[in-house]
Amino acid sequence: MDHPQSFQEARESVARFELLSLAAETDIQREAVQKELQRAKEALHSAFLTSSPAEQDQLMHMQEHLSNMSELDL
């Protein structure tokens, strides 16, 4: 059963994105933020496919949060 790990990986990727985006000061750091954003989006998508309805609801909230944070960073 792989989905609990996928869900956890998605949560961790979103958290990494949050931390990186809050700390980014240089162009290289901002580039790392963009790469982590892409990883987080992919992880959320992958986890969504194998998650329970309750987990899917949480994943959708994480996706909204990612979108909001990435808009603020622009």
C-alpha positions in Angstrom: 0.0 0.0 0.0 1.9 3.0 -1.3 -0.6 5.8 -0.9 0.2 6.8 2.8 3.8 7.4 1.7 2.7 9.4 -1.4 0.4 11.5 0.8 3.2 12.1 3.3 5.7 13.0 0.5 3.2 15.5 -0.8 2.9 17.1 2.6 6.7 17.2 3.0 7.2 18.8 -0.4 4.6 21.5 0.3 6.4 22.2 3.6 9.8 22.4 1.9 8.3 24.9 -0.6 6.9 27.0 2.2 10.2 27.1 4.0 12.3 27.8 0.9 9.9 30.5 -0.3 10.0 32.3 3.0 13.8 32.2 3.2 14.7 32.9 -0.5 16.8 36.0 -0.9 19.0 35.3 -3.9 18.3 34.4 -7.5 19.7 30.9 -6.9 17.4 30.5 -3.9 14.4 31.7 -5.9 15.2 29.2 -8.6 15.2 26.4 -5.9 11.8 27.6 -4.8 10.5 27.3 -8.3 11.9 23.8 -8.6 10.4 22.8 -5.3 7.0 24.3 -6.4 7.1 22.0 -9.4 8.0 19.0 -7.3 5.2 19.8 -4.8 2.6 20.1 -7.6 3.7 16.7 -9.0 3.7 15.1 -5.6 0.2 16.4 -4.9 -1.1 15.1 -8.2 0.5 11.7 -7.7 -0.8 11.4 -4.1 -4.3 12.5 -5.2 -4.6 9.5 -7.5 -4.2 7.0 -4.7 -5.6 8.9 -1.7 -8.8 8.5 0.3 -11.6 11.1 -0.1 -10.5 12.8 3.2 -6.9 12.9 2.1 -8.0 14.2 -1.3 -9.7 17.1 0.5 -6.5 17.9 2.4 -4.5 17.7 -0.9 -6.9 20.1 -2.6 -6.3 22.6 0.3 -2.6 22.2 0.0 -2.9 22.9 -3.8 -4.8 26.1 -3.1 -2.2 27.1 -0.5 0.6 26.5 -3.0 -1.2 28.6 -5.6 -1.7 31.4 -3.1 1.9 31.4 -2.0 3.3 31.2 -5.5 1.1 34.2 -6.5 2.5 36.2 -3.6 6.0 35.4 -4.7 5.5 36.8 -8.2 
